[in-house]
Amino acid sequence: MSGLQGVALLLLWGSACLWLPGLARGALVISGGHEALQETRGAAKSLQKRSTAEATVEVYSVKVDCTVMSRFAHTVMTSRALNKANSSQEIFFEVDLPKTAFIVNFSMEINGEVYVGEVKEKEKAKKQYEKAVSSGQTAGLVKASGRKMEKFSVSVNIAAESNVTFILTYEELLQRKLGHYEILTRVKPKQPVQEFQIVTNIYEPQGISYVDAHATFLSNELLPLVKKTVSDNKAHISFSPTMEEQRKCPGCDGTLIDGDFVIKYDVKRANSLGDVQIVNGYFVHFFAPPDLPRVPKNVAFVIDRSGSMSGTKMEQTRQALLTILLELHEEDHFALIQFDHRIEYWKESLTKATKEMVAEGMNYVRKIVDNGVTDINSAVLRAVDMLVKDRREKKLPERSVDMIILLTDGMPNSGESNLKTIQENVQSAIGGNMSLFCLGFGNDVDYSFLDVMSKQNKGVARRIFEGSDAVLQLQGFFQEVASPLLSEVDLRYPDNAVDSLTTNHYTQLYNGSEIVVAGRLMDNDLGNFMVEVFGQGFEEDFTVQGQASALDWDVMYPNEEYIFGDFTERLWAYLTIQQLLEKSKSGAPDEKANATAKALDMSLYYSFVTPLTSMVVTKPDTEDGPGSPLIADKLTEEQRQAAERMSHRYRPPMNAPRLYYPPATPTYLVDGDPHFMIELPDREDALCFNINDKPGTIFNLVRDPTQGILVNGQIIGDKKIAPDGKVNTYFCRFGIVHRTLGVRLEVSTQDISVLQDGKRVKLLWSDTASVKGPNVDLFLTKDRSLTVTLKDSVKFVILLHKVWAKHPYHRDYLGFYTLDSHLLSPTVHGLLGQFYHGVEYEVSDLRPGEVPEKPDATMYVKGQELNVTRGWQRDFRRDVKRGENVPCWFVHSNGTGLIDGEATDYVVSGLFKTV
């Protein structure tokens, strides 16, 4: 970095991020021409945005170009920038890509010289660069980013007046779920960019039935900019707003574009045989026949009710089960089994899902209570026995599907606890006669154990993430498997015509899904061959056959330059590698070794970054020495889970208040003595810091000069200093002003006073009241909370914490929470307000801290490296007495490095003053 430290510039463009560290601490923060700049620390107390200087880096182009050829997506992300400074600058490039995708290429072009990543065997890559790794010169380029994505990031030092082009390419086979395919592009720019473009071209010879494009950030103004052209077998979707169209308001720094751009589509399915495509010596067969009747299912729900499921997880499980039971069809049968170290069941046999029995089952679900420890082995075996017994006694329809759905959040710690033995017991009992689906709730489960056990028994495992949408996750999974259409599906091709087939026998075909089989032709000139499909349907066996023939792409797409001619081969390779990786997890040792070796060979041959390979990127030489290597790996689900355990989901001790579940939208709060917290649900994370000052000090929390909104808060101390000498301070009064609306509100621990248009209303905390005015609404819950909703604007919640009146030290105090902060203008600032429109940071180098439960790490934020500690603070909105523990990264020293300036910059002279 050529010795440059301190202040940084973070530029997020489209799906890409460019990060430019600037000058040493105390100099100007350069922002690309728009963002507010701050002079030397402590110099100016004004909380308005500072003047800007000429941008030293220009990001002039970001493009996302996706080509989908028969469900196989090939995406190229390109970002170009110019360093306009007279000194070198370090720039970071970041991209989010789907976790199901394989990176196939990465390159950097700097002043005409190209640096290309090379895919190598993972172990050899690590050994080759072991010296660099041990000296700390390398870094992993890929990390988990939420539930569906991975983040690829790399940095490079760019000389003065030099250009850089970053190009990342990845590929994936789109999976059909719930009746559609999905293309997800994450777009999180923080400022407008000159050339911003998302272009997707979909080629489906089978015919396109519909295409839908939407984004989480699309407003009425941006919606017309999504261009969509759909013909019989081709779709073109583009989104290319100008710089002005990207802005939140004329002249604003902020951009409206922030979220996910999602394309959903499906294809026509007139042929029961499906669609077979032959291209360049390889074929692919897509099978999802239309209009098949659903096959009845017999499902045993096996629910973990051990102590670790207490609280929100148990409540969410009950809610999900209640909805799932209502979705059962009357021809289905179901059983309810709950377990801890004991096993209890609703009825000894499966029950037909009549309205009466479903209602009775729902009553049983409502009474499930957490308790005890976990005996997974006995619970699953009991479900198997129930299904086997009912099948033997002919209580179940002959043509029906048997399945077990296990939901657990922990490790087996009662009864049989050896994981391999449990897997062997379950596989032996099932004997290939039913499917086992395992849902792992949270981060305490051994996902690998559940994954292998599911695959051994014709099922799949799925992680259920702790969060406010866990109910929807559980319901969504059930919807995927709720409607079996065929069982024991065999797809057959002539032995003398094809080889190297991917899996061509499937236990089930579910409504809304699709079976994909690919293979290599033994004769490259073969133009056609016979295809047969057999399966067991609801009323009769399913049989269909037909002739497959090669497609003439020049005729089907006469006006297209065919640049993706090997897509069937790469699709076959992608699918083969995925299935080999699954086989490498289970089976005999020699089978696992063979699957691993073959997957590695194919990954290297086709330049796929898989869990067995790494992409090595060698950075250009700098004046500090030769370029250091960087390694991009493919994360497994187990690695993603481990990373979450270490960073985002670090658990508090057992005696701490109950576990926290993230809000659906960002929340900004100050509570306690006083603890500031920024909750960021899109990152499943939070930042926190304390502000300590003498009692009586008044701080500015929120100031929006554009809308005329001001929030200040005054702190108060304990009644007297405690024996340990610690002086605790808390917020005791808040002043809220909306000058434009003529509203002035003062909230103390005794009462609430509202002044509007010369009229004053006074409320006591001992009241329960609802006050609706033309410009402000108040809702007061007795001795608990006050909700303040400003017309067409932000919502504030103030909590009252009542302390025993005779407590020797502590007093009543208040907490302050901001909701709907996105409705405030880009000029908003203050101790809380400065974070309302986001904060970019990265955390790495996790290491032991002073307390074993609280590890330290390094945070990169606003151009600085901060030592932070993983801890927790409490959110009291749901439980005003105990609160919910929120895992967060704690920034020390009054938030120094995270907040703009110093804490003293935010001190004001009065409850309704700006200075």
N, C-alpha and C positions, 0 to 999 in steps of 0.2 A: 504493500500500500504506500510505499515510498515515504514512510514516516507520517503520513497524513492520519490524523486521529480526530476524534471528537464529533463535531456536528455532521449530520448526514442528510442527504436528500433521497427520499424514497419515492420513486415514480412508478405507479402501477398502471400499465397500459393493457387494456383488454384482458387476455388471459396471461399476459406477461408482466413482469415487474422489473424495473430497472432501478438500482439503488446506487447512488453516487455519494460516497463519503466526501465531505468538503474540507474546509480549512480547520485549523486547530481551534480548540475551545476558546471562546471569547470573540471569534470573528463572526462575520455575517453568515446566516444560513441561506444558501442559494437554493431557489425552489423551482427552477425551470421557468421563471418569469412571472409566476402568478402567486404562489403560496406566500403567506406572511412570513416575514423574516424577523429575527430577533437579534438585537445588538448585544453587547457584552452583558453578562448576567448581572442582574440587579440594577442595571443602569436606569431603566425606565419602568415606572410602576404602572403605566397605562396598560390595560389588558386588551386594548384594541389591537388589530393586526398591524404589524410594523410595515415600513416601506420595503419595497422589493428592489433587487438589483437585477441586472441583465443576466439571463439564464446562461449557465456555462455548459449545459448539455441539452441537446435537442433530440427528443425521440420523435422521429418524423414518420414512422410507419410501423404499424402492427397489423398482421394479417393472420387469420385462421382459415385455412383452406381444407375442407373435408370432402373426400370423394368416397361414396358408398357404392360398391359394385356387388350386387346380390348379397346384401347384409354385411359384407366385409368392408370395414371402414378404414381408410388411409388418411390420416390427418397430419397436416404440415403447419406448424406455428412459426411465424417469422417476425422478428422485431429488428428494426434498424435505428441506430442512434449516432449522433455526431458529438464529439467532445469539442466544444467551442472555446474551452479555456486555454491558457498559455502554459498549463502544466498537466501532467498525467492525472487521470481519475480512475478509481476502482468502481466498476459498474457490476451490479448483480442482476442476473436474468432469472426470473421465476415463472414457472408454468404449472398449472394444475391439469392433470390428465386422469382419465378413469382408471381405477385400480385393476380393472379387467384387461387393460391394454398392455401391449408389449412395446417398449421403446425400440426402434429399429435404427435410428440415426440421430446424431447430434453434431453440429458443426458450427464453428465461429469463423467469420471472415473479417480480418482486420487489415485495412489498407491493401486489399488485393491478395493477401496471404490467407489460405484456408487451413484451419485446424479441425481435424475430423476425429470423432470418438471411435474407439475400436472395441468390439465385443470380444471378450476373452473368458475362459473358464474362471469362475469366481475364485477358486482356491489358488490358481496360478497367478491371477491378477493381484491377490492379496499378498502372496509371497514375493512377487516381483517388486511390489512397492512397499514391502514391509518396513524398510528403513525410513521411507518418507512418512509412513503411518506412525511409526514409533516416535518420530520427531515432531509429530503434530502438524506436518505440512499438508496433509490431505484432509478431505472432508467428504462425508457422504452427500451425494447430490439429490437423493430421493428420500422423502419422509412422508408419513401419513398426513393426509389433509382432509379431516372430516371422515364421514363414513364411506363415501363412494369414490373419493379422489386420492391421488398422490401428488405431492409437490416436488417438481424437479427444479433445482436451483444451481446456478454456477456464477462465479464472478471472474472478471478479467480486468487487468490494468490497461487502460487506453491512453495512448500518448496524446499530447496536445494536437488539436486540429485533425483528429483522426476519426474514421468511421468504423463502426462495428456492426456486423449482422449476425444475429443468433438464429439458428434454424433447428427445431426439434421435430422429429417425425415419429409417430407411433401408429400401431395398427391393432384392431380388435374385431372379433366377430360379434355382431350385435345379437343379443339374445331376445327372443320374443317372450314377453311376460304380460299377462293379463290382456292379451290381444293386440299388442303393439311393440314396435322397436323404439328405442330411445337413443338420441344422440345428445350428449350433455357437454356444454362448453361453459366453463366458469369464467365470468368476466368481472374483474374487480379493479377498474381504473380509479385513481383518485383525482385525476385531472384530465381535461380534454387532450386528445392527440390529433395531429394533423391528418393522418391517413389511418383510419380505424375501419377494419372490414372483417366480417364473418361471412364466408361463402360456403355453402354446402350443395353438392350435386349428388343426387341419388339416381342410380341406374338399376332398375328392377325389371328384367325381361318378363317376369311372371305377371307384371302389371301392378300399378299402384292404386290402392283403393282409397286412401286418404292421406293427407299430410297436414299436421298441425304444428305451428311454430309459436312459441310464447317465451316470455322471460319474466323472472320475478321482479324486474325493475321497469317493465314497460308501462309508460304512462300513456294517456290519450294522445299526447304530442308525438311520442316515439313510435306508437303502434303502426302508423302508416309507413314508417321507414322500413318495416320488415316486408321485403318483396318476395312473393311466392308465385312460381310458375309451375304448373303441374300438367303433364301430358299423360298418355296412357302408361308409358313405362319409364318416364323420367320426371324428376322434380328438381327445381332450382330454387334455393332459398338464400337470400342475402340480407345483410343488415350493415349499413355503412353510413352512419350519421356524420354530419360535418362537425367541426369543432364547436360551432355555435349551438348546434342541436344537442350536443353532449352536455352543455352547461346546465347547471341547476337554475340559473337566472342570468340575464345579460351581464357580462363582465365578471361573473362569479368564477372562483377557482374550482369549485366542486363540480362533479359530474353526476348526471342522473344514472349512469350505467354502473350498476353494482349488484352482481348476483349471478344467477344461472340462466343461460340461453339454452332452451330445450326444444328439440325437434322430435316429434312422435309421428310414426307412420305405420301403415300395414300394407300388405299386398293382396291381390285378388287370389281367390282359392277355388276356382271352378272345378279343378281336377282332383279326384279322390286319390290318385297316385302321388300327388304332389308335383314338385317341379324338379327336373333333373337337368343340369347344365354340364356340357362337356366343352372344355376349353383347353387347348394346348397340352393334351395328354393327361389331364386330370378331370375328375368329375365331382360334382357336389349334388346331393339330393336333399331337398327341403320337403319335409312331410308334416302336414297339418291339415288333414282332410276336413271339409266343411260339413256341417249339418249332421254330426253324429250324436246320437242320444247319450246322455251321461250314464255312467255305470254307478249303481249304488255303492256306498262305502260304509265300512264298519270301522269306526275310529275309537280307540281308547285314549283318552286324555290322561296323562300321568303328570301330576302337578306337585312340584316341590313346595312344601309348606314349612320347611325348616326355619329356624330363627333368623337366618340371614335374609330371608324373604320378607321380613317384617316391614311395616310402614308402607311407603309408596309402591314398592315392587309388588307386594301382595294385593294392594288395592287395584293396581293397573292390571294384574293378572285376572282378578275377578271381573273387572270391567270388560276386558277382552273376551273372556270365556262367555260372558252373558251375551255379547253380540254374536260370537261365533255359533253358539247354540241356536240362536234365532235363524242363522243362515243354513242350518241343516235341512235337507229335504226329507219328506216323510218316508221315503224308501230307505233312508240311511238308518244305521244303528249306531249307538254311542254308549260309552262307559265313562265314568268319572272316578279316577283313583287319585287320592292325595296321600302324600307320604312325608315323613321325616325319618325317625328311626323305627317308627311303626307305619303300618299300611292300613288305610281305611278306604272303603269304596262305597259308592252310592248304592249299587245293587250288585248281586253276585254274577249277573249275566249282562250282556249288552242289551240295550232297550231300543225299540223302534222309536224313531224321532217323530212321534205324533205331537200335536200341539199340546196335549195334556202332559205327556212325558217330558217334553222340552221345558214346560213351565215348572214342573216338579224338579227337574234337574237344575234349573236356574235358582230355585230356592235353596237347593243344596250348595251351589257354588257360593251364594251370598254368605253362607255360614262357615266357609273355609277360614281357619285361623292359623297363623304361623306359630310354630313351636318345635323344639327338638333339633336333632342333627340329621344328616343326610345318608340314606341307604338306597342309592340308585339301583344297585344290583337286584335287590328283592322286589323293588317297585316295578321295574321293567319286566322281570320274570313273571310277576303276578299278572300283568297285562297280557303277556304272551299266553299264559295258561288260560286266561279267560277267553281269548279269541280262539285258541285251539279247541277248547272244550265246547264252545258254542258252535264252531264249525263242525266238529265231530257229531254233535247232537242235532245237526241240521236246523239250528235256530236262525241261521243267517242265509240270505239268498245265495243260491249256487253261483250265479254270475254276479259277484260283488267283489269289492277290493278291501282287503284288511290292512289297517295301518295303525301305528302307535305314534302319538305325538308327545314327546317328553319335554317338559319345561323345567329347567333347573338353573340355579344361580351359583352353585358351589361345587366343591369337590366331595366325593363320597368319603365320609368319615364315620360311618357306622356300618356294621355288618361287613360284607366283603369290600375291602378298600383298595386292593391291587387292581390297577386299571386294566392291565392286560388280561387278568383273569375274568374281570367283568365283561370285557369284549368277547372273550371266548365263550363264556356262559350264555350271553345273549345271542351270539351267532349260532351256537349249537341249538338253543331252544327255538329260535325262529326258523331255522332250517330252510331259508329261502322262500318261506311261504307268506311273508308279509313285509311291509315297508316300515322302517323306523326313522322318524324325523326327530332330530334333536335341536332344541332351541336353547342356546346358552345366554342367560340373562346377565348382563354386566361383565365385569372384568375379573371376577374371582373364579370363573369356570376355567377348566382345562379344555380349550377349544379343540386342540388336536385330538384329545381323547374322544370327544363327541363327534368330531368330523370322521374319524376312522370308523367308529362304531356305526354311524349312519351309513357310510358307504359299504360297509360289510353286509348291510341288511337292506339294500335296495332303496336307500333314502338319502337325504342330504342334511347337513347341519347348517344352522343359520345363527349368527350373532344377533341378539336383541340388545340394543344400546340403551343404557339408562338415560332417560330423558322424558320430557313431557309428552312425547309422541310414541312412547313404548306401546301403548294400546293399539295405535295405528300400525306399528310394525308387526305385532302379533296377528292382527286381523289381516294385514296384507299377505303375510306368509300363508295363512290358512286359505285365503282366496285363491292362491296359486295352485293349491293341491285339492281344493274343495270339489272339483268336478272332473273325476277321471272319465276318459272317453274310451280308451282301449287299454288292455293289459297284455303283457307278454308279446310285445310288438317285435317282429322279425322283418328286417329289410334285407332282401337277398338279390345278389348280382351274380352273373356267370363266373364260375371259378377260373375259367380259361381266358377271361377278358380283363379282370381287375385284380389288383393286389394292394397290399398296404392299406387295408380298409381301417377307418376309424370305427369306433364302437357301432355295431349294427343290430344289437338286441337291447331293447329298453323295457323295463318292467312296466312302466306306465306312460301313457300320453295324456296330459291334462289339458282341459279347455283353456285356450288362450296362449298355449305354449307351442313349441315346434321341435321336431326331431331333425337333426342335421347329420348326415353321413357323407363322408368324402373319401376318395380313393384315387389310386394311380392306375392308369390304363396300361396293360401289358403291351399293347400295340398302339403306338402314338397316332397311327392313321385310322384307328377304329372310329367310325362315325356314329355307330348306334349299337345298342345292346338291350337285352330284356331285363326289366326290373319287376320284382314281385314283393308285395308286402302282406304279411299275415298278422292277425291279432285277434284277441278275444273281446267282443263287444258286449253290449247289454243283453240283447236278445239272441244274437247269433255270432258266429265267427266272422271276422272281417277279412276279406281276401280281395286283392286288386293286383293287376299286372298291366304292364304296358311297355312300349318301346321308347328308349331314350335316344335322342339324336343330338348331334352337335349344333350349336347355335352359330348362325352367320351374323357376327357382330356388325359387319359393314352394312348389312341390309337393315338390321334392327336400329342401329344408330348411324345413319349415313353421314350426318353432319358433324360427328364427333371425332376428334383425334384420339384414337385409342391408345392411351398411355399406361394402362394398368392391365396389360395382357396376361400377366402371370398371377392374377388374383386367385384363381382356383387352386393353384399350387400353394400359394402362401396361406390361403384359407385352410387347405388340408394340413399344412405344416402347423399352423396355429392350433387347430383342433387336436391334432395328434399329440403335440407337446402338452397341451392342457390335460389330456386324458392319461398320458404317461406319467405326468407329475402326480395325478391322483393315484395311479397304480403304485407309485413309489412309496406311498404312505402305508399300504396294507398288503397282505399276502406273505408268501414265503420269502425268506431273506434273499435267495437267488433271483426270484421274480422282481423284488424291489430293486435289487442292484442292476438287473438288466434294463428295467424301465428307466432308472435314473441315467444310466449310461447312454441309452438311445435318445432320451430327452436332451441330454447335454450335447450330443453330436448334432442333433437337428437345430438346437438353439444357436450353436456356433455357425452352422452352415447357412442358416437363414438370417443371421445377425439379429436375433431376438434377445432382448434383456429379460431373462427369466430368473427364477430363484436359483438357478445353477450357473448363471453367467453374470458378468459385470461389464459395463461400458467404461473404459478408461479414457479420460479426457486429459491431455497434457496441455497445460496453459502456456502461453507464449513467455519467452524470457523477458525479464524486466531488468532495470538498473540495479535491483537488489540481488539478482542472481538468476539461475535457470528456472524455467517455469516448473511449478509443482504439479504432480498428478492429482486428479480427482476421480473418484470411482462412483458410478451410478449402479445401484443394485435394485433388484425387484423384491419388494416386501411380500412376505407371506402373511396370512391372516394372523398367525401366531406372533410374528414380529410386530405387526400393527397393534395387537392387543398388549404386548409387552411395553411398547412405547407409551401407550395410553396409561398403563398402570404407573409408569415412572413419572409421567409429566402431568397429564390432564386429570387423572383419576386417583391421585394420591389420597389414601383414606385416612381420616382422623382416628385417634384411639377409640377403643370400644366404648369408653365412658363419655365420649363427646356427644353433643347433640346429633340428631339423626341426619342421615346422608342427604345431600342436596341434589336436586334435579334441575337442570338448567331451564331458564325461562325460554319462551318461544321467540322473544325479541330482546335486544340489548337493554340492560337495566343499569342505571347509574345511581349510586346511593352513598350516603354517609350516615353511620350509626355507631353506637358504642362510644368509645372514648378517644377521639373520634376516629373511626375507621372509614376510609374512602374506598369504594370498590367499583370497578367497571366490569360488568358481566357481559361476556361475548359469546352468545350461543352458537354463532356460525363457526367458531373455533373450539366450542365446547371448553371454554377456558375463562379465566378472570384475572384481573390485575388488582392489586390493593396496596394501599400505603396509609400511614398515619400522619396527622398533622398535630404537632404539640406546640402550644403557646400558653401564655399566662391567661388565667380566667378573666373574662370581660372582653377579650379580643373579638372583633367582628370580622368575618371573612366574606369575600364575595364568592358565591358558589356558581351562579349563572348570570351571565350578562349578554343579552342579545340586543344591540343598539338598533338593528334594523326593525325588529318587531316591538321594541320598547319594553322588553321584559327584564326584570332584575330580581335576583334572589340573594339575600345576604343572611348569614347566620351568626349568632353570638354564642360563645362557649362559656360555661360556668364550671367551677371547680367543686371538689368534694367539700363537705361541711368543715372538715379539718384534715390535716395530713395524717395518713395512716402510719402505723408503727414502722412499716418498711421504708418510709420516707418518700414513697411514690405519690406524685400529685396527678390525679386523674381529672381530665376535663371532658365535658360533654356539651352538645348543643342544647341550649335551653330556650332560645327564641329564634324565629325565622321571620324575615320581612319579605313579602312578595309584592312586586309592583308590575302592573301592565299599563304603561303610560298611555298607549294608544286607545285602550278600552276604558281608561279611567278607573282602574281597579287597584285598591291598596289593601293588603291583608297582613295582619300581624298575628302570629301564632306563638303562644308561650305554653309552659307546662300547666298554667292555670286556666287560660281561656283563649278564645279566638275572636278577633275583632276584624270586621270587614267594612271598608269604606268604599262606596261607589256612588258617583254623581252627588256627593255631599251628604249621602245617607249612610248612617253607621248601624251595623248589626253586630250584636255581641252574643257569642255562644259559649257555653261552659262544657268542659270535657265530660261532665256528668250527664249531658244531654245525649239523646239520639235524635238527629235532625237531618232534614234534607232541604236545602235552600237553592232555589233556581232563579237566576237573574238573567237579564238580557245578554250579559257578557261573561258571567262566571257561574258555575254550579258548584255547590259544596255538599258533600255527603259525610256526616259525622256519625261514627259508631262509638257508643258510650265507652269512655275510658280506654279507647283502643286506637282509632285511626281517623284521619281527616283526608278526604280525597278532594283535591282542587282541580277542576277542569276549566281551563280558559277557552273562550269561544274560538273555534277553528284553530286551536293551537294545542300546546303541551298539557299534560296531566301530571300533577304532583301528588304524592301520597306522603303524609306526615304521620308517624307512629308515636304514640305516647307510651313511654316506659315508666310505670309506676313502681316506686320503691317503698318498702315499709317505712312509714313515717318516723319510726323511732330508730332507724338504722343509724349507727354512730358516725358513719362516714358519707354514704352515698345519698344522692338526691334524685328526684324525678328528672327525666331527660327526654329528648326528642330524637327521632330518626327521620331522614329526608330521602325520598325515593323519586326518581324521574322516570316517567313512562312517556311513550310517543315522542321521544326527543327528536325524531327525524322531521317533525313538523317545524322545528326551529330553523332559522336561517344559517347559512354558512359562516356568518360573522360571529356566531355565539362563542363565548369564552367563559372563563372562570375556573375555579378549582375543579368543578365537575363538567362545566359546559364545554371546555376545550376538547373533551373526549366524545362529544355527542355525535360527531361525524366520523368516528373511527380512529384507531391508532394501530400503526403497523409495527410489529416487533417479531423477533425470532428468539427462541430459547435453545441453547445447546450446552454441551459440556456439563451434564448432570453429574454431581459428585456429593459425597457425604457432607452433611452440615454439622453444626455443633450439637444438634439434637437428632438422633437416629430417624425419627419420624418426619423430619423436615430437611430434605436435601437442599443443597445450594446448586445454583446454575449460573450461566452467563446469559444475560439478555442484551440483544442488540436493538436499540430503540433510539430514534431521533439522532442517529450518528454516534451514539455512545455505547460503551460496553459497561454494563452494570452487573454487580454481584447481587443476585436475587435469591430468595429462599422460598421453597414450596411450603405453604402453610394453609391456613383456612381462616376465613372470617364468617360472621353469621349474617344471614338474610332473615329478617324477622317478619316478612310480609305474611307468610302462612301461619306462623306460630310466634306471636309477639312475646311470649314468655321464654321459650327455649331457643327459638330460631332454628334455621337449617344451616349446617356447615357447608360453606362454599369453598372448594379447593381453589387456591389462587397463588399467583406469583407475587410475593411481597417485596416491594421496593423500599429500601431503607432510607434513613436520613430525610424524613419529611418529603418523600417522593422525589428527591433530587435526581435529575436526569430523565424522569418520566414527565413531570409537570414542566410547563414553560416557565423559565425563570426560577425564582425562589418562593417559598411559602409566604414570606413577608411582602412580596409583591401584591398579594391578594388581600391584604389588610385594608379595611376602609374605616372611616370615622363615625359612621352611623348606620342604623339598621336599614335606612332607605337611601344611603349615600353611595356614590360611585367612586369616590376618592377618600 
